[in-house]
Amino acid sequence: MKNLLVTILFACLIVVGCKTKNDNNTAELSQASSEILFEVKTTDKDYLEVFEDGIVPWISIKDPQSEIENLIGKDEIVISKTNAILLIDYPLENAVEINIKSNDSNGFTRKELAQRISAEYNRIYKEEEESAKTKTIPLEERQGLINRNKTDGKYGIWGHDIGDLDLSAIILSKMENGKLILELIVES
């Protein structure tokens, strides 16, 4: 079953396309935009069948803690600003902008970003379930395509349970007013 999952994930990567790795891991705020990658070193033999270099190009959104230790560049400051606007729009019908502040006066590390994004997604999924009249159909009761049904809560989540989501990158964009926007590249 896990081999099938790895094969499906690999196929999705091919469909989505390849990203160019940014050699400069620290976001240059003077640029119009830049990218932060989230890559995890693995020794899992099933993943190694697909990712021969042992690098999985994403980290879990639901629970990144088990992967944080192997997150490449986890303690590196990748955003030198201490405030940013996190844009979460997938898989939400009603996108949300969240002001975040780094715990470190030097800026955000990959580790802190992965943990913050996870916390916000977990909060959003919880609030969705609490505010929805149409509740999420439990996985064991779904028929046909087992994607998550659309719910009608605060965010209008559709298509994917939180456990289906992985963070592969953040696109940083500096607005004219100087605010930094973090747009997430989420795999599912």
Summary of the structure (lengths in Angstrom):
residues: 188
radius of gyration: 17.1
end to end distance: 17.2
largest distance: 50.3
contacts: 527
relative contact order: 0.19
helix: 28%
strand: 27%
